[in-house]
């Protein structure tokens, strides 16, 4: 997998987590632990993208 493909795959995962967060927030009683987990994973992906991009 090339560097560009890896970054694109990470961006897609980041978008999917965004959608999952929106879905969780739209529920009548959002699960705070799930929201925390999703946000943490999004941040990890963002950090990984930044790390790869600076190489």
N, C-alpha and C positions, 0 to 999 in steps of 0.2 A: 504494500500500500504506500503510495507516495505521500509526501508531506501535505500536499494540497488536499488529497483525498481524506487523510486523517483529520485535517481541520474541518472539512465539510461534514464528515461524519459526526464530529463533536458538536458542530453548530446545529445539526439536525436533532441530536439528543437534547441540546439546550432548548430548542424550540418545543420538543415534545414535553419537556419538563415544564415549560411555560404553560402549555395547554393543560397539563395535569394540575398545575396550580390554579389556573382560572376555573377549572372544573370543581376543584375542592372549595374554592371561595364561593362558588355559586350555590353550594349545598346549603340547606337550611341551618345545619349545625356543623360547620367546618371542623375537621380534626386538626387541632393545633400541632400535634406531634407529626402528623403527615405533612403539614405545611412546612414545619421546621426541616424535616428530612428532605423534602423536595428543594427547598431553598439552599440547603447545604450542598446537595448534589449539583445544583445549577452553578453554585460558586466554585465548586471543585472543577467543573468542566470549563468555566470561564478562565480559571487560573491555568488549567492545562493548555487551553488555546493560547493564552498570553505567553506561556512558557515556550511553546512550540514556535510561535510567531517571532520570538526574539532570537532564535538560533541563527 
